[in-house]
């Protein structure tokens, strides 16, 4: 596989840093702040912390398990999963404002150019799609640990099956994970929110005979994106770790296989999954990257989703 070490290494460090911050129960993580007079041309994403926009954000702003507070200008959309989206009186959002598991709050004088959509009671819905249902008992309970080990075993079976049937396409998705992890993360975050909102709207505003099949199709598509994307993440992570080990030992690149890389990556993420709370956060971030990579590569086929006619 092609190497793009610095960018992928940065994403791995982002995941580990977020996980470490999440594990500190008594220390609230510092907010990501775009100061007044500053301009951000790329998307701003806060993971397990708040995002405050005092300056000008020319792209989208998102927070995962945190709030977004807009005092300046956002030219794109504001997306919040597990928190509130607050547009203060001096704030302006040209696009849409979405809050799943939180509220959309527009203070007097605030300007929102697009839609404002919130679903405060869906705090667990996005987490259930990304990470799986919570058992609700102690994280070290034998039942919980057994369930997590069973899930890792199921992931191993799925990885073996996908690589046997569509190994080349999985490798293509893994390359996208390594080359553009941050872009894929934001793409996956946006797509997950869109799919969840679509399912909620279908369930709420369409008749049963029509709405139920549509909801099932949305859920199946989201699940397929997650399963395919995570195998790509396993492969990318294992290949990156193997490259780091070879570089540290001074050995030449050996003729490895995608299967070996995927098993190594799954073993590492499987071990992280056993950690309370941190494991869920890391797997959520990995899932969003994987979903974005699956969409970006059209399940590894590297072709447009829709044909254009001249």
Secondary structure, DSSP 8 states (H G I E B T S, - for coil): ----HHHHHHHHHHHHHHHHHHT-SSS----EEE-TT-EE-S-EEEESS-EEE-SEESS-EEEESS-EEESSEESS-EEEESS-EEE-TT-EESS-EEEESS-EEE-TT-EESS-EEEETT-TTHHHHHHH-----S-TT-HHHHHHHHHHHHHHHHHHHHHHHHHHHHHHHHHHHHHH-HHHHHHHHHHHHHHHHHHHHHHHHHS-HHHHHHHHHHHHHHHHHHHHHHHHHHHHHHHHHHHHHHHHHHT-------HHHHHHHHHHHHHHHHTSTTHHHHHHHHHHHHHHHHHHHHTTTT-S-SS----
